[in-house]
Amino acid sequence: MTVINRPRISEIRLGNDAQHSPSKKAPITAESLAVLGHEIRNPLSALSYALEAWPASKGDPQLEDQLMQIMRRQVLQLTRLCNDLLDVGKSARGSLSIRRASVDARRIIQSACQQIQPFVEQCGHKMTVTIGELPLSLLGDESRLTQVFANLIHNSAKFTDRNGHLRVSIERENNMAVVRLSDNGRGICEDRLRNLFMPDNGSKRCTETGGEGLGIGLRLAKSIVELHGGTIEAFSEGIGHGSVFVVTLPLQGCWLSAASAVFD
């Protein structure tokens, strides 16, 4: 029986990813900086409004609670943005780390959905989550994988017009846990879909929809999923036809077999 040093597995995968990643860094363009400013300005504007309205809320518990919820949501949004920016930087340097432990993939999906539910409701969407009864054990980093799916759900909600419908499902296919996230949102134009997970692609405006974003959540999701030996793909039939994201992750037994082959 082969004894597996789990931290060492992570180090080897990180090292290989760094070796095969392009040495040329994506340039910081004026457009990407403008999008970053836009992403930061929106939550700051909401925070400013809530702070200015706060003195008038004294003696009105309902208004006070509404303003508190606004501030809490926007602080979480800014925190998520800052964390993603820092992690994308680590990924570019090949220093993004993960801590492996046995975890049920269903719990990860539930946690991600609960985390993003307030934003989904704020957007006026319905979210249907389908999770089976049988456990799907992964050898992975629970917080990092939760981050992946929270980012994907957040992205779908953001680019779906109000009163949309998001669907999240997880099931076992052979030795893989397969997560599908679909929406009836704006869809993804062909040019952007082709390089969706590439550096700096997120800042490029899709002229048909007017949608824009940094795309850092998608690039980060790809890095984390690949560190877990998985894959992430995006599909869309074009503008107005929604989008589908499919993430596959090896189940624990499959990962252990692959790791044993590395060390034998």
Buried (B, 14 or more C-beta within 10 A) or exposed (E): EEEBEEEEBBEBBBEEBBEEEEEEEBEEEEEBEEBBEEBBEEBEEBBEBBEEBBEEBEEEEEBBEBBEEBBEBBEBBBEBBEEBBEBBEBBBEBEBEBEBEEBBBBBBBBBBBEBBBEBBEEBEBEBEBEBEEEBBBBBBBBEBBBBBBBBBBBBBBBBBEEEBBBBBBBBBEEBBBBBBBBBBBBBBBEEBBEEBBBBBBBBBBBEBBEBBBBBBBBBBBBBBBBBBBBBBEBBBEEBEBBBBBBBBBBBBEBBBEEBEEEEE
